[in-house]
Amino acid sequence: MTPARVLSIVVPAHDEQDSLPALHAGIVEVLQERDVDFELVVVDDASEDGTWGAIARLHSHDPRVKGIRLSRNVGEHIAVWIGLKLSGGNPVVVMDADLQHPPEAIPSMLDAWKRGNAVVLMCRRGGPKAGLTRRLGASVYHNTLHWISENPIPPGHGGFALYDRSVVDRFDTAPTTPPFFRGSALTVAAATEVLHYEEAHRIHGESRHTLSSLSQTWLLAFVSTSPSRSARLASAARAVSWLCAVAAVARVAHGSSRREDLVRRLAAACAAAATATACAITGAAIRKVSRPFSVPFGELVAERVGFEARPDT
């Protein structure tokens, strides 16, 4: 591994104005004890509160804090990729802004990196008990992804990770940019280590993960970790949707005119039509998240603080 000069910490943030000062204080306290130089790169994903103002105030007191304000909300995974692209340290830690990813775990991640691991994944071992719906959703998410993926993401991994600069640069120069970095990184890392941590309570606000965002995350993870399988699934879903559509028409068009038979044929046709619709939506969603994300930086990055101008971005 390349010797550590500056540790980069990339944090996506959406409406986290109250959390950022505490996060910064926790990182400073932990890394000062280890005499680690660092930069804290916070990506403001078009927040509606005072997140950008909080970043600017932190930078005015500590130049190691750098900020990127996005012109529109693009989601956590694209925000992380932008932060990775503009970070300059080695290695790079990605963590959430709400302190559920504890800064106290960073030294052990650095130790694992020094042992030769290009990727260090942090997995939840415990923490505050979530509601039944969230626990069930998380269980389905991790178990199904682990079962179908070519490069499974360990259960309990929620994005808290360390990456060697060589892994980050591998995708920075790629012709297509994978939006789900933590899944794609597993396909190129020569050595990976999994560590565990206790997840803390959010210090402010509620989780912003919805069923829609979790579904999109699942698709992104599947496409990133299993590109060949996802392509086959998209093709199969499209084929099944056409077959079900044909079956629905056939069930309605053929058969006797008796009322009971007509009701059965209509019910079967509705079921076939519903299956066709579901398969078509699944195939379209997979194809959508498989497309390269190629929006120019000039359209996404509205403002930066703490960065020197770079001609390539």
VENZI-V116185 format. One record per helix or strand of 3 or more residues. SS is the DSSP state (H for helix, E for strand). FROM is the first residue (numbers start at 1). LEN is the number of residues. If there is no record, write none. Layout:
# VENZI-V116185
SS	FROM	LEN
SS	FROM	LEN
This chain:
# VENZI-V116185
E	7	7
H	17	17
E	38	7
H	51	11
E	65	6
H	76	11
E	92	3
H	103	12
E	119	9
H	132	17
E	157	7
H	165	8
H	181	7
E	192	8
H	211	15
H	227	27
H	259	32
H	297	4
E	301	5
